């Protein structure tokens, strides 16, 4: 009889211990994972050096990814860069969101050669975005064609669809362009960071143009004498 009581007591104690460990993980460990999962977008209002992007959590840090200015080749929304140059920086809190159904985007989440969408939470910068019908900002690279390569085979149609995707993106979001190399770094880091379910804290802040120019300005290359 005592043996049965001891066994039952042991089992109950073990169950309680497991539950306590589970509760501790929820209360302490999970928030710790979320605590340092941040996206910081710094915008200068300078159309040549718009700003930078930093993405980091406890283990991975991707800092000071430069946005490209109006002189860069490829898909640049010059109107949006001019908007934040004249109307002001849409500062405030944002959240990571999936593409809206109306966009008819080929994938339902952020992937390489896609766009990272950051929707503004009602804040001081909302009026600036509302003035042009934007819901937030979108971080993108040079082209979107790799994500539609499996959908369309005709090269002409792929190029056309590629352009259409960008036009659709501009209607809802304020596009901010990064280089293809940086897009690869961002996408690779994003996959590693999101292996564990986390809640991103996103902030858009204002920064002086000189601070962005100090490290985003392309290096001057001088030709050697013949």
C-alpha positions as CSV (number, residue, x, y, z in Angstrom):
1,X,0.0,0.0,0.0
2,X,2.8,2.3,1.0
3,X,4.5,1.4,-2.3
4,X,1.5,2.5,-4.3
5,X,1.2,5.7,-2.4
6,X,4.9,6.5,-2.9
7,X,4.6,5.7,-6.6
8,X,1.6,8.0,-7.0
9,X,3.2,10.7,-5.0
10,X,6.3,10.5,-7.2
11,X,4.2,10.7,-10.4
12,X,2.3,13.7,-9.1
13,X,5.5,15.4,-8.1
14,X,7.0,14.7,-11.6
15,X,3.9,16.1,-13.4
16,X,4.0,19.2,-11.2
17,X,7.7,19.7,-12.0
18,X,7.1,19.3,-15.7
19,X,4.3,21.9,-15.6
20,X,6.5,24.3,-13.7
21,X,9.2,24.0,-16.3
22,X,6.7,24.6,-19.0
23,X,5.3,27.7,-17.3
24,X,8.8,29.0,-16.7
25,X,9.5,28.6,-20.4
26,X,6.4,30.5,-21.4
27,X,6.8,33.3,-18.9
28,X,10.6,33.8,-19.0
29,X,12.2,32.2,-22.1
30,X,9.6,33.0,-24.8
31,X,9.5,36.8,-24.0
32,X,13.3,36.8,-24.0
33,X,13.3,35.5,-27.6
34,X,10.9,38.3,-28.5
35,X,12.6,41.0,-26.5
36,X,15.5,41.6,-28.8
37,X,13.7,40.8,-32.1
38,X,13.7,44.2,-33.6
39,X,13.6,45.9,-37.0
40,X,14.8,49.5,-37.0
41,X,14.3,51.6,-40.2
42,X,16.1,54.9,-40.1
43,X,15.1,57.5,-42.7
44,X,16.9,60.7,-43.5
45,X,14.6,62.4,-46.1
46,X,17.6,62.7,-48.4
47,X,16.6,61.3,-51.8
48,X,20.1,60.2,-52.6
49,X,20.8,58.6,-49.2
50,X,17.3,57.6,-47.9
51,X,18.4,55.7,-44.8
52,X,19.2,52.2,-43.6
53,X,17.7,49.0,-42.1
54,X,18.8,47.0,-39.1
55,X,17.4,43.6,-38.2
56,X,18.4,41.7,-35.2
57,X,17.5,39.3,-32.4
58,X,19.5,37.6,-29.6
59,X,21.8,35.7,-31.9
60,X,21.8,37.3,-35.4
61,X,22.4,40.9,-36.2
62,X,22.1,42.5,-39.6
63,X,23.0,46.2,-39.2
64,X,23.0,49.3,-41.4
65,X,21.7,47.9,-44.7
66,X,21.6,50.9,-47.0
67,X,18.6,52.0,-48.9
68,X,19.4,53.1,-52.5
69,X,18.7,56.6,-53.7
70,X,17.1,58.0,-56.9
71,X,20.3,57.5,-58.9
72,X,20.4,53.7,-58.5
73,X,19.5,51.5,-61.4
74,X,16.4,49.3,-61.4
75,X,13.2,49.7,-59.5
76,X,13.2,52.8,-57.4
77,X,10.1,54.6,-56.3
78,X,11.3,58.1,-56.7
79,X,7.9,59.6,-55.9
80,X,8.0,58.0,-52.4
81,X,11.5,59.2,-51.7
82,X,10.4,62.7,-52.7
83,X,7.3,62.4,-50.5
84,X,9.3,61.7,-47.3
85,X,11.8,64.3,-48.4
86,X,9.1,67.0,-48.5
87,X,6.3,65.8,-46.2
88,X,8.5,64.3,-43.5
89,X,9.5,60.9,-42.1
90,X,6.6,58.6,-41.2
91,X,8.0,57.8,-37.8
92,X,6.3,55.4,-35.5
93,X,5.6,51.7,-34.7
94,X,5.0,49.2,-37.5
95,X,4.3,45.5,-37.7
96,X,5.4,42.8,-40.1
97,X,2.5,41.7,-42.3
98,X,1.8,39.4,-45.2
99,X,0.9,40.7,-48.7
100,X,-2.7,41.9,-48.9
101,X,-5.1,39.7,-51.0
102,X,-5.6,42.6,-53.4
103,X,-1.9,42.6,-54.3
104,X,-2.2,39.1,-55.8
105,X,1.4,38.5,-54.8
106,X,2.9,35.1,-55.9
107,X,3.9,34.1,-52.3
108,X,2.1,34.7,-49.0
109,X,5.2,35.6,-46.9
110,X,8.5,37.3,-47.2
111,X,11.1,35.4,-49.2
112,X,14.3,36.3,-51.1
113,X,13.5,38.5,-54.2
114,X,10.2,39.4,-52.6
115,X,9.3,42.3,-50.3
116,X,9.3,42.7,-46.5
117,X,6.1,44.6,-45.7
118,X,5.9,46.8,-42.6
119,X,2.4,48.1,-41.9
120,X,2.2,51.2,-39.7
121,X,0.4,51.0,-36.4
122,X,-1.7,54.3,-35.9
123,X,1.0,56.8,-34.9
124,X,2.4,60.2,-35.8
125,X,3.6,59.1,-39.2
126,X,0.2,57.8,-40.3
127,X,-0.9,61.1,-41.8
128,X,2.2,61.3,-44.0
129,X,1.5,57.8,-45.4
130,X,-2.2,58.5,-45.7
131,X,-1.5,61.5,-47.9
132,X,-0.3,59.2,-50.6
133,X,-2.6,56.2,-49.8
134,X,0.2,54.1,-48.3
135,X,-0.3,51.5,-45.6
136,X,3.3,51.3,-44.7
137,X,6.7,50.6,-46.2
138,X,8.1,47.6,-48.1
139,X,11.8,46.6,-48.3
140,X,12.6,45.1,-51.7
141,X,15.5,44.3,-54.1
142,X,16.2,44.8,-57.8
143,X,13.8,42.3,-59.3
144,X,10.9,40.0,-58.4
145,X,11.2,37.6,-61.3
146,X,12.7,34.6,-59.4
147,X,9.5,34.2,-57.4
148,X,7.4,34.1,-60.6
149,X,9.8,31.9,-62.6
150,X,7.8,28.8,-61.8
151,X,4.6,30.5,-62.7
152,X,5.5,31.9,-66.1
153,X,7.9,30.5,-68.7
154,X,7.7,33.1,-71.4
155,X,10.5,35.6,-70.8
156,X,8.5,38.5,-72.2
157,X,5.6,37.7,-69.9
158,X,8.0,37.3,-66.9
159,X,9.4,40.8,-67.5
160,X,5.9,42.2,-67.9
161,X,4.7,40.5,-64.7
162,X,7.8,41.7,-62.9
163,X,7.0,45.3,-63.7
164,X,3.4,44.8,-62.8
165,X,4.3,43.5,-59.4
166,X,6.3,46.6,-58.6
167,X,3.5,48.9,-59.8
168,X,1.1,47.0,-57.6
169,X,3.5,47.3,-54.7
170,X,3.8,51.1,-55.1
171,X,0.0,51.5,-54.9
172,X,-0.2,50.2,-51.3
173,X,3.3,50.5,-49.9
174,X,6.2,53.0,-49.8
175,X,9.0,50.9,-51.5
176,X,12.5,51.2,-50.2
177,X,15.1,49.5,-52.3
178,X,18.2,47.6,-51.1
179,X,20.9,45.9,-53.3
180,X,20.4,42.3,-54.4
181,X,23.4,41.3,-52.3
182,X,21.8,42.9,-49.2
183,X,18.5,41.2,-50.1
184,X,20.2,37.9,-50.1
185,X,21.7,38.6,-46.7
186,X,18.4,39.8,-45.3
187,X,16.5,36.8,-46.6
188,X,19.0,34.3,-45.3
189,X,19.0,35.9,-41.9
190,X,15.2,36.1,-41.9
191,X,14.9,32.3,-42.3
192,X,17.3,31.7,-39.4
193,X,15.6,34.3,-37.2
194,X,12.1,33.0,-37.7
195,X,12.8,29.3,-37.0
196,X,11.3,30.1,-33.6
197,X,8.0,31.9,-33.5
198,X,8.8,35.5,-32.5
199,X,7.0,38.8,-32.5
200,X,8.8,41.5,-34.2
201,X,9.1,45.0,-32.8
202,X,9.4,47.4,-35.7
203,X,10.3,51.1,-35.4
204,X,10.8,53.8,-38.1
205,X,12.8,56.8,-36.8
206,X,14.3,59.9,-38.3
207,X,18.1,60.3,-38.7
208,X,20.2,63.2,-40.0
209,X,21.4,62.7,-43.7
210,X,25.1,63.1,-42.7
211,X,24.9,60.0,-40.6
212,X,23.7,57.9,-43.5
213,X,26.2,59.4,-45.9
214,X,29.0,58.5,-43.7
215,X,28.8,54.8,-44.5
216,X,26.3,54.5,-47.4
217,X,28.3,56.6,-49.8
218,X,29.9,54.4,-52.4
219,X,33.7,54.4,-52.1
220,X,35.6,56.6,-54.7
221,X,37.7,54.4,-57.0
222,X,40.7,56.0,-58.6
223,X,42.2,54.7,-61.8
224,X,45.9,53.8,-61.5
225,X,48.3,55.5,-63.8
226,X,49.1,53.7,-67.1
